[in-house]
């Protein structure tokens, strides 16, 4: 059972902007633990997209951005490209579970 | 470049045991905490276990505590996950990943392997 809730799916046309939400609680995001985001394409190694709420690792395009407020976080993707089609997960730490938790995952479809 | 390669995944019967390995290259393995994360078919990611850089500190998710053991060989640059008393619900792709970030537990996982499939079925 995931402690972080995401919408099951989002979609957008090439060039458009989409956002993916990640809703947590007072024991994880609301406790000011950082939120990180990953891109998962089946059969490949998951890729870190955003760390520390809103930081991009080198090599990640600035089309990807993160934000956090209260008990929620969001990933925004602008200028959608076909290669962005993947599943996206948020991640944080949960002080009640004493472990790292992931979101339920959101499948992005580029129309 | 940083590379993590898992091996050892296969079909195993309920109650059986299996050991996964993860070979690391392209970075100073002994400097990093490492972790195992799994994804069951059609489900999300689930953190399983972590091990400190020297191998003296481990912590497990409640779902695997007492059944799984994480270990490492820093001279061989290998990470292991020993899985005992396997259950159908342990069926998943198992990823090894490297901890990122300077401050525990505000960590992220900055490099991942491609995963090893473990299927628990009779």
Interface residues (C-beta under 8 A of the other chain):
Chain A: X2 X33 X34 X36 X38 X40 X43 X44 X45 X46 X47 X48 X51 X52 X57 X89 X91 X93 X97 X98 X99 X100 X101 X102 X103 X104 X105
Chain B: X4 X35 X37 X39 X44 X45 X46 X47 X59 X61 X62 X95 X97 X100 X101 X105 X106 X107 X108 X109 X110 X111 X112 X113 X114 X115
